[in-house]
């Protein structure tokens, strides 16, 4: 194809890994049909019911390879101080030596697939090219869905373009030698001994967030763990909103939200630009514009249903790979929350017989569907605009049972950066660890920022200064506040439109609010609690700001900030002090 640096790298990897064959992927239909056929024949995939799930397949990962493994994810910057306290650092020379030993000869008897892919819309100034070298046909098939893969990417690359490198091997799936290692100074990721999405689909978290965040800092833009949606009101006014939530905290549901009947009847519409990652850059008019660099959804299956997210179900009806869900006798799939009545018997995510009385989950809590974004009924006509869409609001949100109100607005960009920097959430099954444990997750980027988090916050503040009064307004939401009995106070899902309507109004300088110590809190009438059946007492609790609870949060945040030493921006320390002062003694 004439790109000497790419061809030289592929040859270098071929010599190291010693595959039986080297295959350059072109992204064609004939290619993927052949790969699917081969994987069905060797048992890697199971073909699903062709009438109920046309051109769709079932995949089980190894039981020890079901989620991102943050303790095995490394940032190999030249200086340990540049990785910061929230990342695992490894010396790049030592890591190269370790990985080269593992990769040496690891593809004997296998095929080395060269996977060129494009992140971002074709022809976009925001788009970036990546090349993943892998021995996993499952990864090839998934990358074809998740990215713009094949000839399109090579055309964009040309004969001398820059590209991000990713080298992946399933190895023997031994967790003891599982490494997901990022070399930001080399624009390189090396992943060994995993075949799970977030560790193996290197265009996703590895390139589009960890490496891209480093590139974004150098080039003056933002690579963020955010959905993008377009909200259109009955007057035809469109507001584009980017929102950051930790994994499995409702990003996909919000990105594909179906408005409640009241809003649909009035003419409101929600359109999906992206459900997981956003690249935000300044446009010619000085505003921030966002693109979804991905081409598909890697969505969490459990909890997804006709009630919670009909658009996601429609998106994954055809041309989809389902991973670690339950497999029914009729060749369909099932997971907890899909239907009220479970199947009488099926095979669980481990391939074992399962019944409702088994006492275990049929689907893994982090089971997934990989589906083309173009199949989503709510996909925005603007989702592949080369210039992106103008972002009017940025929303942060975590899973908090107490303390944090339903919604409030930051006073300004600096205060909003503080809100994002101090965001905390209860853990979910998307990452290895204790589910329910509360942890800080700044901007929902804790596992994904490719450099020192203090420098990342400084970059956010600098971007805000550059954009001035053209910057998006910043908000914080919490759909998960509970009452004393453990029940959710807010119904969520389609009723989240009430919150989105208020956010859109605030972006126009409208919408009622009251100033509180933590920010501008919406009024009950502005949200319409009565309309969604929230009692006056529950509404008061949903919007309450308990000063004692918030003081405790402020002191805990001060401890968290100490981790970052002299690289913590002074502005954030001042915001924490100012919040304590507003809360009073």
VEXVOLUM-965811 format. One line per field, with one value per residue (C-alpha): residue number from 1; residue in one letter; x, y, z. Coordinates in steps of 0.5 Angstrom, whole numbers, always signed. Last residue first. Example, Ala and Ser with C-alpha at 12.3 -4.5 7.8 and 13.67 -1.06 7.14 Angstrom:
BEGIN
nr: c(2 | 1) .
rest: c(S | A) .
X: c(+27 | +25) .
Y: c(-2 | -9) .
Z: c(+14 | +16) .
This chain:
BEGIN
nr: c(585 | 584 | 583 | 582 | 581 | 580 | 579 | 578 | 577 | 576 | 575 | 574 | 573 | 572 | 571 | 570 | 569 | 568 | 567 | 566 | 565 | 564 | 563 | 562 | 561 | 560 | 559 | 558 | 557 | 556 | 555 | 554 | 553 | 552 | 551 | 550 | 549 | 548 | 547 | 546 | 545 | 544 | 543 | 542 | 541 | 540 | 539 | 538 | 537 | 536 | 535 | 534 | 533 | 532 | 531 | 530 | 529 | 528 | 527 | 526 | 525 | 524 | 523 | 522 | 521 | 520 | 519 | 518 | 517 | 516 | 515 | 514 | 513 | 512 | 511 | 510 | 509 | 508 | 507 | 506 | 505 | 504 | 503 | 502 | 501 | 500 | 499 | 498 | 497 | 496 | 495 | 494 | 493 | 492 | 491 | 490 | 489 | 488 | 487 | 486 | 485 | 484 | 483 | 482 | 481 | 480 | 479 | 478 | 477 | 476 | 475 | 474 | 473 | 472 | 471 | 470 | 469 | 468 | 467 | 466 | 465 | 464 | 463 | 462 | 461 | 460 | 459 | 458 | 457 | 456 | 455 | 454 | 453 | 452 | 451 | 450 | 449 | 448 | 447 | 446 | 445 | 444 | 443 | 442 | 441 | 440 | 439 | 438 | 437 | 436 | 435 | 434 | 433 | 432 | 431 | 430 | 429 | 428 | 427 | 426 | 425 | 424 | 423 | 422 | 421 | 420 | 419 | 418 | 417 | 416 | 415 | 414 | 413 | 412 | 411 | 410 | 409 | 408 | 407 | 406 | 405 | 404 | 403 | 402 | 401 | 400 | 399 | 398 | 397 | 396 | 395 | 394 | 393 | 392 | 391 | 390 | 389 | 388 | 387 | 386 | 385 | 384 | 383 | 382 | 381 | 380 | 379 | 378 | 377 | 376 | 375 | 374 | 373 | 372 | 371 | 370 | 369 | 368 | 367 | 366 | 365 | 364 | 363 | 362 | 361 | 360 | 359 | 358 | 357 | 356 | 355 | 354 | 353 | 352 | 351 | 350 | 349 | 348 | 347 | 346 | 345 | 344 | 343 | 342 | 341 | 340 | 339 | 338 | 337 | 336 | 335 | 334 | 333 | 332 | 331 | 330 | 329 | 328 | 327 | 326 | 325 | 324 | 323 | 322 | 321 | 320 | 319 | 318 | 317 | 316 | 315 | 314 | 313 | 312 | 311 | 310 | 309 | 308 | 307 | 306 | 305 | 304 | 303 | 302 | 301 | 300 | 299 | 298 | 297 | 296 | 295 | 294 | 293 | 292 | 291 | 290 | 289 | 288 | 287 | 286 | 285 | 284 | 283 | 282 | 281 | 280 | 279 | 278 | 277 | 276 | 275 | 274 | 273 | 272 | 271 | 270 | 269 | 268 | 267 | 266 | 265 | 264 | 263 | 262 | 261 | 260 | 259 | 258 | 257 | 256 | 255 | 254 | 253 | 252 | 251 | 250 | 249 | 248 | 247 | 246 | 245 | 244 | 243 | 242 | 241 | 240 | 239 | 238 | 237 | 236 | 235 | 234 | 233 | 232 | 231 | 230 | 229 | 228 | 227 | 226 | 225 | 224 | 223 | 222 | 221 | 220 | 219 | 218 | 217 | 216 | 215 | 214 | 213 | 212 | 211 | 210 | 209 | 208 | 207 | 206 | 205 | 204 | 203 | 202 | 201 | 200 | 199 | 198 | 197 | 196 | 195 | 194 | 193 | 192 | 191 | 190 | 189 | 188 | 187 | 186 | 185 | 184 | 183 | 182 | 181 | 180 | 179 | 178 | 177 | 176 | 175 | 174 | 173 | 172 | 171 | 170 | 169 | 168 | 167 | 166 | 165 | 164 | 163 | 162 | 161 | 160 | 159 | 158 | 157 | 156 | 155 | 154 | 153 | 152 | 151 | 150 | 149 | 148 | 147 | 146 | 145 | 144 | 143 | 142 | 141 | 140 | 139 | 138 | 137 | 136 | 135 | 134 | 133 | 132 | 131 | 130 | 129 | 128 | 127 | 126 | 125 | 124 | 123 | 122 | 121 | 120 | 119 | 118 | 117 | 116 | 115 | 114 | 113 | 112 | 111 | 110 | 109 | 108 | 107 | 106 | 105 | 104 | 103 | 102 | 101 | 100 | 99 | 98 | 97 | 96 | 95 | 94 | 93 | 92 | 91 | 90 | 89 | 88 | 87 | 86 | 85 | 84 | 83 | 82 | 81 | 80 | 79 | 78 | 77 | 76 | 75 | 74 | 73 | 72 | 71 | 70 | 69 | 68 | 67 | 66 | 65 | 64 | 63 | 62 | 61 | 60 | 59 | 58 | 57 | 56 | 55 | 54 | 53 | 52 | 51 | 50 | 49 | 48 | 47 | 46 | 45 | 44 | 43 | 42 | 41 | 40 | 39 | 38 | 37 | 36 | 35 | 34 | 33 | 32 | 31 | 30 | 29 | 28 | 27 | 26 | 25 | 24 | 23 | 22 | 21 | 20 | 19 | 18 | 17 | 16 | 15 | 14 | 13 | 12 | 11 | 10 | 9 | 8 | 7 | 6 | 5 | 4 | 3 | 2 | 1) .
rest: c(X | X | X | X | X | X | X | X | X | X | X | X | X | X | X | X | X | X | X | X | X | X | X | X | X | X | X | X | X | X | X | X | X | X | X | X | X | X | X | X | X | X | X | X | X | X | X | X | X | X | X | X | X | X | X | X | X | X | X | X | X | X | X | X | X | X | X | X | X | X | X | X | X | X | X | X | X | X | X | X | X | X | X | X | X | X | X | X | X | X | X | X | X | X | X | X | X | X | X | X | X | X | X | X | X | X | X | X | X | X | X | X | X | X | X | X | X | X | X | X | X | X | X | X | X | X | X | X | X | X | X | X | X | X | X | X | X | X | X | X | X | X | X | X | X | X | X | X | X | X | X | X | X | X | X | X | X | X | X | X | X | X | X | X | X | X | X | X | X | X | X | X | X | X | X | X | X | X | X | X | X | X | X | X | X | X | X | X | X | X | X | X | X | X | X | X | X | X | X | X | X | X | X | X | X | X | X | X | X | X | X | X | X | X | X | X | X | X | X | X | X | X | X | X | X | X | X | X | X | X | X | X | X | X | X | X | X | X | X | X | X | X | X | X | X | X | X | X | X | X | X | X | X | X | X | X | X | X | X | X | X | X | X | X | X | X | X | X | X | X | X | X | X | X | X | X | X | X | X | X | X | X | X | X | X | X | X | X | X | X | X | X | X | X | X | X | X | X | X | X | X | X | X | X | X | X | X | X | X | X | X | X | X | X | X | X | X | X | X | X | X | X | X | X | X | X | X | X | X | X | X | X | X | X | X | X | X | X | X | X | X | X | X | X | X | X | X | X | X | X | X | X | X | X | X | X | X | X | X | X | X | X | X | X | X | X | X | X | X | X | X | X | X | X | X | X | X | X | X | X | X | X | X | X | X | X | X | X | X | X | X | X | X | X | X | X | X | X | X | X | X | X | X | X | X | X | X | X | X | X | X | X | X | X | X | X | X | X | X | X | X | X | X | X | X | X | X | X | X | X | X | X | X | X | X | X | X | X | X | X | X | X | X | X | X | X | X | X | X | X | X | X | X | X | X | X | X | X | X | X | X | X | X | X | X | X | X | X | X | X | X | X | X | X | X | X | X | X | X | X | X | X | X | X | X | X | X | X | X | X | X | X | X | X | X | X | X | X | X | X | X | X | X | X | X | X | X | X | X | X | X | X | X | X | X | X | X | X | X | X | X | X | X | X | X | X | X | X | X | X | X | X | X | X | X | X | X | X | X | X | X | X | X | X | X | X | X | X | X | X | X | X | X | X | X | X | X | X | X | X | X | X | X | X | X | X | X | X | X | X | X | X | X | X | X | X | X | X | X | X | X | X | X | X | X) .
X: c(-39 | -41 | -43 | -41 | -34 | -33 | -35 | -29 | -24 | -26 | -26 | -19 | -16 | -19 | -16 | -9 | -8 | -6 | +1 | +4 | +2 | -3 | -5 | -7 | -13 | -16 | -15 | -18 | -24 | -25 | -26 | -31 | -35 | -36 | -38 | -43 | -46 | -46 | -49 | -55 | -57 | -64 | -66 | -68 | -70 | -75 | -78 | -79 | -83 | -87 | -88 | -85 | -91 | -88 | -92 | -91 | -84 | -84 | -77 | -78 | -83 | -79 | -73 | -67 | -60 | -55 | -48 | -46 | -47 | -54 | -57 | -64 | -66 | -71 | -70 | -67 | -60 | -61 | -56 | -61 | -67 | -63 | -61 | -68 | -71 | -65 | -68 | -75 | -73 | -70 | -77 | -76 | -71 | -71 | -76 | -73 | -73 | -70 | -72 | -67 | -72 | -69 | -70 | -65 | -61 | -59 | -61 | -55 | -54 | -48 | -48 | -43 | -45 | -41 | -35 | -37 | -36 | -28 | -26 | -18 | -19 | -24 | -18 | -13 | -18 | -19 | -11 | -10 | -15 | -11 | -4 | -7 | -9 | -2 | -2 | -7 | -13 | -18 | -19 | -20 | -24 | -31 | -29 | -26 | -28 | -27 | -29 | -35 | -35 | -42 | -39 | -32 | -27 | -26 | -29 | -35 | -39 | -41 | -37 | -41 | -39 | -35 | -34 | -29 | -25 | -32 | -35 | -28 | -28 | -35 | -33 | -27 | -32 | -37 | -43 | -44 | -51 | -55 | -59 | -62 | -58 | -52 | -52 | -54 | -55 | -49 | -48 | -44 | -46 | -42 | -46 | -43 | -47 | -48 | -43 | -43 | -44 | -38 | -34 | -34 | -41 | -42 | -47 | -51 | -57 | -57 | -58 | -65 | -67 | -60 | -58 | -52 | -49 | -47 | -47 | -43 | -47 | -44 | -44 | -42 | -46 | -45 | -51 | -55 | -54 | -54 | -58 | -60 | -68 | -69 | -66 | -59 | -55 | -47 | -44 | -40 | -45 | -51 | -54 | -62 | -68 | -75 | -73 | -74 | -80 | -80 | -76 | -69 | -68 | -63 | -60 | -63 | -60 | -64 | -62 | -68 | -65 | -63 | -56 | -55 | -50 | -43 | -42 | -47 | -44 | -49 | -51 | -59 | -63 | -57 | -60 | -67 | -65 | -61 | -67 | -72 | -68 | -71 | -78 | -76 | -70 | -63 | -62 | -56 | -53 | -48 | -46 | -41 | -44 | -41 | -38 | -33 | -30 | -36 | -35 | -36 | -35 | -33 | -34 | -29 | -33 | -28 | -29 | -25 | -25 | -28 | -27 | -33 | -33 | -39 | -46 | -45 | -49 | -56 | -62 | -67 | -74 | -79 | -86 | -91 | -94 | -87 | -85 | -92 | -91 | -84 | -78 | -74 | -67 | -61 | -55 | -59 | -59 | -52 | -49 | -53 | -48 | -45 | -39 | -37 | -41 | -39 | -45 | -44 | -50 | -52 | -58 | -63 | -68 | -74 | -80 | -82 | -75 | -69 | -64 | -58 | -54 | -47 | -44 | -37 | -31 | -27 | -21 | -21 | -17 | -11 | -6 | -1 | -7 | -11 | -5 | -4 | -12 | -12 | -7 | -12 | -18 | -19 | -13 | -14 | -21 | -23 | -19 | -15 | -21 | -17 | -17 | -24 | -27 | -25 | -19 | -14 | -7 | -3 | -4 | +1 | -1 | +3 | +3 | +11 | +11 | +4 | +7 | +1 | +1 | -5 | -2 | -4 | +1 | -2 | -9 | -7 | -11 | -6 | -4 | -10 | -5 | -5 | -1 | -3 | +0 | -3 | -2 | +1 | +0 | +6 | +3 | -4 | -8 | -15 | -14 | -12 | -18 | -23 | -20 | -21 | -24 | -29 | -29 | -34 | -37 | -30 | -27 | -31 | -30 | -23 | -23 | -26 | -21 | -16 | -9 | -8 | -4 | -8 | -7 | -10 | -12 | -15 | -21 | -22 | -21 | -26 | -26 | -29 | -32 | -28 | -23 | -21 | -18 | -13 | -13 | -7 | -9 | -3 | -6 | -4 | +0 | +5 | +3 | +6 | +13 | +16 | +10 | +11 | +19 | +17 | +12 | +17 | +23 | +18 | +16 | +23 | +24 | +18 | +19 | +12 | +7 | +0 | -5 | -8 | -2 | +1 | +3 | +8 | +12 | +14 | +18 | +19 | +11 | +9 | +2 | +0 | -7 | -6 | -9 | -14 | -17 | -23 | -28 | -30 | -23 | -22 | -29 | -26 | -30 | -36 | -39 | -46 | -47 | -52 | -53 | -61 | -63 | -70 | -70 | -63 | -63 | -56 | -49 | -45 | -38 | -31 | -33 | -28 | -34 | -37 | -31 | -29 | -36 | -36 | -29 | -31 | -37 | -33 | -28 | -34 | -37 | -31 | -27 | -20 | -16 | -9 | -7 | -1 | +0 | +3 | +5 | +12 | +11 | +17 | +19 | +12 | +12 | +18 | +14 | +8 | +12 | +16 | +10 | +7 | +13 | +14 | +6 | +6 | +0) .
Y: c(+53 | +56 | +52 | +58 | +58 | +50 | +51 | +57 | +52 | +47 | +52 | +55 | +48 | +48 | +54 | +52 | +47 | +40 | +39 | +41 | +35 | +31 | +26 | +32 | +33 | +27 | +29 | +36 | +32 | +28 | +35 | +38 | +31 | +32 | +39 | +37 | +32 | +37 | +42 | +38 | +40 | +38 | +37 | +30 | +31 | +36 | +33 | +26 | +31 | +34 | +27 | +25 | +23 | +25 | +31 | +33 | +34 | +39 | +41 | +48 | +48 | +44 | +50 | +48 | +49 | +54 | +51 | +48 | +53 | +54 | +59 | +58 | +56 | +58 | +57 | +62 | +64 | +60 | +54 | +55 | +53 | +47 | +44 | +45 | +41 | +36 | +35 | +34 | +30 | +25 | +23 | +18 | +14 | +16 | +15 | +20 | +18 | +11 | +6 | +4 | +5 | +12 | +14 | +14 | +18 | +15 | +20 | +24 | +30 | +36 | +41 | +45 | +51 | +50 | +55 | +61 | +66 | +65 | +59 | +60 | +61 | +54 | +50 | +53 | +50 | +44 | +43 | +44 | +39 | +34 | +36 | +34 | +28 | +26 | +23 | +18 | +19 | +13 | +9 | +16 | +19 | +19 | +27 | +25 | +18 | +19 | +12 | +9 | +2 | -1 | -7 | -9 | -9 | -11 | -5 | -5 | -9 | -2 | +2 | +8 | +15 | +21 | +27 | +32 | +34 | +34 | +39 | +43 | +44 | +47 | +52 | +54 | +54 | +58 | +58 | +50 | +48 | +43 | +37 | +31 | +33 | +30 | +28 | +21 | +14 | +17 | +14 | +19 | +25 | +30 | +34 | +39 | +44 | +48 | +43 | +45 | +39 | +36 | +39 | +33 | +31 | +24 | +24 | +30 | +26 | +24 | +16 | +15 | +9 | +6 | +2 | +7 | +6 | -1 | -6 | -10 | -12 | -13 | -17 | -13 | -16 | -23 | -26 | -32 | -29 | -35 | -38 | -43 | -43 | -39 | -44 | -45 | -50 | -48 | -45 | -39 | -34 | -38 | -44 | -43 | -46 | -43 | -37 | -31 | -27 | -19 | -19 | -16 | -14 | -20 | -22 | -26 | -29 | -32 | -39 | -42 | -46 | -39 | -37 | -32 | -26 | -26 | -23 | -21 | -19 | -16 | -15 | -15 | -13 | -9 | -2 | -4 | -6 | +0 | +4 | +1 | +3 | +2 | +0 | -4 | -7 | -6 | -8 | -13 | -11 | -6 | -3 | -3 | +1 | +3 | +8 | +11 | +18 | +21 | +28 | +35 | +42 | +47 | +55 | +60 | +61 | +57 | +51 | +49 | +41 | +36 | +29 | +25 | +18 | +13 | +14 | +18 | +23 | +20 | +24 | +27 | +30 | +34 | +35 | +36 | +29 | +27 | +31 | +29 | +21 | +21 | +22 | +16 | +17 | +14 | +18 | +17 | +10 | +9 | +13 | +10 | +9 | +2 | +6 | +12 | +18 | +24 | +28 | +32 | +36 | +39 | +44 | +44 | +49 | +47 | +51 | +44 | +43 | +39 | +36 | +33 | +28 | +27 | +21 | +23 | +19 | +25 | +27 | +35 | +40 | +44 | +40 | +38 | +36 | +33 | +28 | +26 | +25 | +21 | +16 | +14 | +16 | +14 | +10 | +5 | +6 | +4 | +4 | -2 | -7 | -12 | -9 | -6 | -11 | -18 | -22 | -21 | -24 | -19 | -11 | -7 | +1 | +6 | +13 | +13 | +18 | +16 | +8 | +5 | -2 | -7 | -13 | -20 | -24 | -27 | -27 | -32 | -32 | -36 | -30 | -26 | -22 | -15 | -9 | -2 | +3 | +10 | +13 | +19 | +20 | +18 | +14 | +16 | +15 | +17 | +12 | +7 | +8 | +7 | +1 | -3 | +0 | +5 | +3 | -1 | -5 | -7 | -7 | -13 | -17 | -16 | -17 | -24 | -26 | -25 | -25 | -18 | -12 | -5 | +1 | +7 | +13 | +20 | +24 | +31 | +35 | +30 | +27 | +21 | +22 | +20 | +14 | +11 | +4 | -1 | -8 | -12 | -19 | -24 | -31 | -36 | -43 | -39 | -32 | -32 | -33 | -27 | -23 | -25 | -23 | -17 | -15 | -16 | -12 | -7 | -6 | -5 | +0 | +4 | +4 | +2 | +7 | +5 | +11 | +15 | +18 | +21 | +18 | +24 | +23 | +16 | +20 | +17 | +15 | +8 | +8 | +1 | -3 | -9 | -6 | -3 | -10 | -8 | -13 | -21 | -24 | -29 | -33 | -33 | -30 | -33 | -30 | -30 | -28 | -24 | -24 | -24 | -24 | -26 | -30 | -32 | -35 | -34 | -36 | -39 | -36 | -38 | -46 | -47 | -47 | -41 | -37 | -39 | -37 | -30 | -29 | -31 | -26 | -21 | -21 | -21 | -15 | -11 | -8 | -9 | -13 | -14 | -22 | -24 | -32 | -37 | -32 | -31 | -26 | -22 | -23 | -21 | -15 | -12 | -13 | -10 | -4 | -4 | -4 | +2 | +6 | +5 | +7 | +4 | +0) .
Z: c(+120 | +114 | +107 | +103 | +107 | +105 | +98 | +98 | +100 | +95 | +90 | +92 | +92 | +85 | +83 | +85 | +80 | +83 | +81 | +87 | +91 | +87 | +92 | +97 | +93 | +95 | +103 | +101 | +97 | +104 | +108 | +102 | +103 | +110 | +109 | +104 | +109 | +115 | +110 | +107 | +100 | +99 | +92 | +92 | +99 | +98 | +92 | +96 | +101 | +95 | +92 | +86 | +81 | +75 | +73 | +81 | +80 | +75 | +74 | +74 | +79 | +84 | +83 | +80 | +84 | +82 | +85 | +92 | +97 | +94 | +89 | +87 | +80 | +75 | +67 | +62 | +60 | +54 | +56 | +63 | +58 | +55 | +62 | +65 | +59 | +60 | +67 | +65 | +60 | +65 | +66 | +60 | +64 | +71 | +77 | +82 | +89 | +88 | +94 | +99 | +105 | +108 | +101 | +95 | +90 | +84 | +78 | +80 | +76 | +75 | +70 | +66 | +61 | +55 | +53 | +49 | +55 | +55 | +50 | +51 | +59 | +59 | +55 | +60 | +66 | +63 | +61 | +69 | +70 | +66 | +69 | +76 | +73 | +71 | +64 | +60 | +63 | +62 | +69 | +73 | +67 | +69 | +70 | +76 | +79 | +86 | +89 | +93 | +94 | +91 | +87 | +90 | +85 | +77 | +73 | +69 | +75 | +78 | +83 | +87 | +84 | +86 | +82 | +85 | +79 | +75 | +80 | +80 | +73 | +73 | +78 | +73 | +68 | +72 | +77 | +76 | +75 | +79 | +78 | +82 | +89 | +91 | +99 | +98 | +94 | +89 | +82 | +78 | +74 | +70 | +65 | +59 | +56 | +49 | +45 | +38 | +33 | +29 | +23 | +19 | +21 | +22 | +28 | +25 | +22 | +30 | +31 | +35 | +31 | +33 | +27 | +25 | +31 | +29 | +35 | +40 | +46 | +53 | +59 | +65 | +70 | +67 | +64 | +68 | +74 | +80 | +85 | +80 | +81 | +75 | +71 | +68 | +65 | +64 | +58 | +63 | +61 | +63 | +58 | +58 | +62 | +64 | +61 | +65 | +66 | +67 | +61 | +59 | +66 | +67 | +61 | +55 | +48 | +42 | +39 | +41 | +47 | +50 | +51 | +57 | +56 | +56 | +49 | +44 | +37 | +33 | +26 | +27 | +34 | +37 | +35 | +36 | +44 | +44 | +42 | +47 | +53 | +60 | +58 | +52 | +56 | +58 | +65 | +64 | +57 | +58 | +51 | +46 | +41 | +34 | +29 | +34 | +34 | +37 | +35 | +39 | +37 | +43 | +41 | +38 | +31 | +27 | +32 | +38 | +39 | +43 | +42 | +45 | +48 | +50 | +47 | +41 | +37 | +39 | +38 | +43 | +41 | +44 | +40 | +45 | +44 | +45 | +51 | +55 | +53 | +56 | +52 | +49 | +51 | +47 | +50 | +57 | +57 | +54 | +59 | +65 | +70 | +67 | +66 | +70 | +67 | +63 | +59 | +53 | +51 | +44 | +44 | +38 | +37 | +33 | +37 | +40 | +43 | +40 | +44 | +41 | +45 | +46 | +51 | +55 | +57 | +54 | +49 | +50 | +45 | +45 | +41 | +46 | +51 | +46 | +44 | +51 | +52 | +45 | +48 | +54 | +51 | +44 | +44 | +50 | +51 | +44 | +39 | +42 | +42 | +46 | +54 | +53 | +49 | +53 | +49 | +54 | +55 | +52 | +50 | +47 | +46 | +42 | +41 | +42 | +48 | +50 | +51 | +54 | +57 | +58 | +61 | +63 | +65 | +71 | +68 | +63 | +57 | +53 | +49 | +46 | +43 | +41 | +38 | +37 | +34 | +33 | +26 | +22 | +15 | +10 | +4 | +5 | +12 | +10 | +4 | +9 | +14 | +8 | +6 | +13 | +19 | +21 | +28 | +33 | +28 | +24 | +31 | +33 | +27 | +28 | +35 | +35 | +29 | +35 | +33 | +33 | +30 | +31 | +26 | +28 | +24 | +27 | +25 | +28 | +22 | +19 | +12 | +15 | +21 | +28 | +29 | +23 | +23 | +20 | +22 | +20 | +22 | +24 | +23 | +28 | +29 | +32 | +34 | +41 | +38 | +42 | +44 | +52 | +51 | +48 | +53 | +59 | +55 | +53 | +60 | +62 | +57 | +59 | +66 | +69 | +72 | +75 | +74 | +79 | +83 | +76 | +70 | +69 | +75 | +73 | +67 | +61 | +60 | +61 | +63 | +65 | +66 | +70 | +76 | +72 | +69 | +65 | +65 | +63 | +62 | +68 | +66 | +59 | +54 | +51 | +44 | +41 | +34 | +30 | +22 | +23 | +31 | +31 | +24 | +24 | +31 | +33 | +30 | +36 | +36 | +37 | +36 | +30 | +25 | +28 | +28 | +20 | +18 | +22 | +18 | +11 | +12 | +15 | +9 | +4 | +7 | +6 | +12 | +8 | +13 | +11 | +13 | +15 | +16 | +20 | +25 | +28 | +34 | +33 | +26 | +24 | +29 | +25 | +19 | +21 | +23 | +17 | +13 | +17 | +16 | +9 | +7 | +0 | +0) .
